[in-house]
Amino acid sequence: MMQHVLTSLKVLTVSGVTCMGAVAPVSAATECGTATYYDHPGITANGEEYNPGGLTAAHPWLPLGSWVSVVDQDTGLSVDVRINDRGPWVGGHIIDLTPVAMNAIDPERTSDIRYVCLYQ
C-alpha cells in the first residue's frame, strides 16, 4: 500500500474559479524591496495572455510558474501570486504585480508603490 503525504495545500479562488495544489512550506523572506503594479496588455514571458485580473506577477529571476507570497510591510496584508512574466524594468523594484494583486495588499489604494517582502 502506497501512502502519499502532502505537507501543504493552497486553495485559491480568482474570479469564481477555485484551484488547489501542493506548495512548498513558507520560508524566510527571499527578498524585500519595492513593488509596483503593471497593466500592459500582451503576452507574458511564459506565453500567456496578460490578465490584469489574475494573481500573477513579473520577477527578474524567480522561476516562471513558481508561487511567491508578497507581504506588504506597511499594511501587513499578503497575496500569493504566480510568476508568469519577467520584470520589473525599473531600477530598485523587485516585483511587478497585477492591479488585482496590488489591491489585495493595499485595499485603500494609498500608493502605487509598496515596500514588500517576498516569501517563496
C-alpha positions in Angstrom: 0.0 0.0 0.0 1.4 3.4 -1.0 1.0 6.3 1.2 1.0 9.9 -0.2 1.6 12.8 2.2 1.0 16.5 1.2 2.8 18.9 3.5 0.8 21.9 2.4 -2.2 22.7 0.1 -3.0 26.0 -1.5 -6.6 26.9 -2.2 -7.0 29.9 -4.5 -10.2 31.5 -5.8 -9.9 34.1 -8.6 -13.0 35.4 -10.5 -15.1 32.4 -9.3 -12.5 29.8 -10.3 -11.1 27.7 -7.5 -7.8 25.8 -7.8 -5.9 23.6 -5.3 -2.4 22.2 -5.4 0.6 21.4 -3.3 3.0 24.1 -2.4 6.3 24.3 -0.6 6.3 25.5 3.0 6.9 29.2 3.7 10.5 30.0 4.5 12.4 33.1 5.4 12.0 36.1 3.1 13.6 35.6 -0.3 14.0 39.4 -0.7 12.5 42.7 0.3 12.1 45.9 -1.8 9.8 47.9 -3.9 6.7 46.5 -5.6 4.7 48.3 -8.3 1.8 47.2 -10.5 1.7 47.0 -14.2 -1.2 46.9 -16.6 0.2 46.3 -20.1 -1.7 44.1 -22.5 0.2 41.5 -24.4 1.9 38.1 -24.0 3.8 37.4 -20.8 7.2 35.7 -20.7 5.7 32.2 -20.3 3.4 32.7 -23.3 0.2 33.5 -21.5 -2.0 36.5 -22.4 -1.5 39.2 -19.7 -4.6 39.2 -17.3 -4.9 42.3 -15.1 -7.4 40.4 -13.0 -5.2 37.5 -12.3 -3.0 36.9 -9.3 0.3 36.9 -11.3 3.5 38.9 -11.3 6.7 39.7 -13.1 10.0 39.0 -11.4 13.5 39.1 -12.9 14.8 35.7 -11.7 12.3 33.5 -9.8 11.3 30.5 -12.0 8.3 31.0 -14.2 5.3 29.2 -12.8 6.6 29.4 -9.2 4.4 30.9 -6.4 5.5 33.6 -4.1 3.8 35.3 -1.1 4.0 39.1 -1.2 3.7 40.7 2.2 3.2 44.5 2.4 5.4 45.8 5.2 3.0 48.7 6.0 -0.4 47.1 5.9 0.7 43.5 6.9 -1.5 42.1 4.2 -0.3 39.4 1.8 -1.2 37.9 -1.5 0.1 34.8 -3.2 1.0 35.3 -6.9 2.3 33.1 -9.7 5.3 34.3 -11.5 4.5 34.4 -15.2 6.5 37.3 -16.6 9.9 39.0 -16.4 10.5 42.4 -14.9 10.3 44.9 -13.4 12.5 47.0 -15.6 12.7 50.0 -13.2 15.9 50.0 -11.1 15.3 49.1 -7.4 12.0 47.5 -7.9 11.8 43.7 -7.1 8.3 42.7 -8.4 5.5 44.0 -10.7 2.0 42.9 -9.6 -1.2 42.9 -11.5 -3.7 45.6 -10.3 -5.8 42.9 -8.5 -2.7 41.6 -6.6 -1.7 45.2 -5.7 -5.2 45.9 -4.5 -5.0 42.8 -2.2 -2.1 44.2 -0.3 -3.2 47.9 -0.4 -7.1 47.8 -0.5 -7.3 51.5 0.4 -5.1 52.2 -2.7 -2.9 54.6 -0.7 0.1 54.2 -3.1 1.2 52.8 -6.5 4.5 51.8 -4.9 4.7 49.4 -1.9 7.5 48.1 0.3 7.1 44.3 0.4 8.9 41.2 1.3 8.7 38.0 -0.8 8.4 34.5 0.6 8.9 31.5 -1.7 
